[in-house]
Amino acid sequence: MNTTFQISDPSLESQWRAIILFGKNSATYKFAFAKSILELLEPNKGRLSLEELAEPFSRFIVEHLQQNDKQGSSKSSTFLNACRSFIQHEIDRDQLIQQTIKNGFNNVIDAFQNVNGGLINNVFYQKDYTSGKKQIVLTDDIFKLQESTQFINFNQEVEARWKLVETAWDQNINSNLLEVKHDGLNEELYIGDFMRRITITSSRDALNGYQKGKCFYTFNDIYIQKGVYNICAVDHFLPHVNKRSHFSEKANINGVWNLVLTDPKVNRAKGAKIPNRKYLERLYNRNEFYIESKHPLAETIIYQTGDKPYLRRRFLEKQYNIALSNSIQEWTPDNELPGNF
């Protein structure tokens, strides 16, 4: 079952990202399961038993529970209670592993690869509970995914999505009032204000999946790992220098709607110039990916740009025209690959 995100891009990378960004979120087990698969994936290892998956799966859940106790929308969870008991030293690691095998995977294995009510086109594993051994059988496609240039970004993308979901649950914020903000100095997303600020995650980690790991303008691959010499830049699509003009029209130029990731060399070349108008449609599509993905970045985009598609298009056109009126020229990169959104 395809999302709009996948229609023009049926790649394995987009199918994986559709699971993480667009799948149903009633608990955070999906994210722990994704991180477990990424950690355990090895060449020529075609099967993963629940016993093998249980250690990283429970470890990731425990790590997040220690930071944020809200890890699901239901009022009670036998598995989460077992993890809490482990944190309180009421059970040991072996007991936690056994509880994980028994209760941790009840829904996640069947539901993980479902997006918008149907299976992704190229499943990454098959469930095999025959012969008294519970395991998943990995397909060739997940090993092809492992060989992709974007594989290196996936773990950080999963972690960022997890933090966004659990923060919104924990704060119990009305989704219509939730606004995720951007700290340009530290390149982080946060909620609140300077008196009570809650940092959520790196801007790069949260934004990268929605851009499919590509530079917004050139569509070359980009990378989000700290310490990498060519780590991507967080760019204001419409330049920050004109923020006063936009503010007078009640637009937050620092909003998520206006943030894109770029190759660092491309970002330096662009500077404070206005991107060619053709990129406005790409910005609209990227923002619609947020909205399609649901909570919580979706509500931020809606809050910042409008609650209906035609209003969001009108908003972007208006802000683009404001920026263009303050600029001498439109900018286009010297070289670019064909885009698919």
BELUR-V69834 format. One record per pair of residues at least 24 apart in sequence whose C-alpha atoms are under 7 Angstrom apart, sorted by the first residue. I is the first residue (numbers start at 1). GAP is how many residues later the second one is. D is the distance in whole Angstrom. If there is no record, write none. Layout:
I GAP D
I GAP D
//
This chain:
1 114 6
1 115 6
1 116 7
1 117 5
1 118 6
1 119 6
1 120 7
2 118 7
5 284 6
8 332 6
9 331 6
12 133 6
13 132 7
14 198 7
15 105 6
17 192 6
19 94 6
19 96 6
20 138 6
21 272 6
22 93 7
22 271 4
23 91 7
23 92 5
23 93 7
26 46 6
26 47 5
27 44 6
27 45 4
27 46 6
28 43 6
28 44 6
28 134 7
29 79 6
30 78 6
30 82 6
31 127 6
31 131 6
32 25 5
32 28 6
32 29 6
33 24 6
35 120 6
46 91 6
46 92 5
47 88 7
47 89 6
47 90 5
47 91 6
48 87 6
48 88 5
48 89 7
49 85 6
49 86 4
49 87 6
50 51 6
50 84 6
50 85 6
51 50 6
54 43 6
54 46 6
54 47 6
55 42 6
58 42 7
70 96 6
70 99 6
70 100 5
71 95 6
79 24 6
79 25 6
150 63 6
153 70 7
153 71 6
156 49 6
157 48 5
157 49 6
157 52 6
160 41 6
160 45 6
160 46 5
161 45 6
163 37 6
163 38 7
164 36 6
164 132 7
165 131 7
168 128 7
175 124 6
176 123 6
178 121 6
178 122 6
179 121 5
180 117 7
180 120 6
181 74 6
182 72 6
182 73 7
182 74 7
204 30 7
208 53 7
210 76 7
210 79 7
211 75 7
215 46 6
215 47 4
215 48 5
216 44 6
216 45 6
216 46 6
217 45 7
218 115 7
218 117 7
218 118 4
218 119 6
219 117 6
219 118 5
219 119 7
219 120 6
220 117 7
222 41 6
230 34 7
232 29 6
232 30 6
232 31 5
232 32 5
233 28 6
233 29 5
233 30 6
233 31 5
233 34 7
234 25 7
234 26 6
234 27 5
234 28 7
235 24 6
235 25 5
235 26 6
235 27 7
235 32 7
236 24 6
238 36 6
238 85 6
239 33 5
239 34 7
239 35 7
242 81 7
246 73 7
256 45 7
257 30 6
257 44 6
266 67 7
270 61 7
273 54 7
273 56 7
273 57 6
273 58 6
274 50 7
274 53 7
274 55 7
274 56 5
274 57 6
275 55 5
275 56 5
275 57 6
276 54 5
276 55 5
276 56 6
282 59 6
284 29 7
285 56 6
//
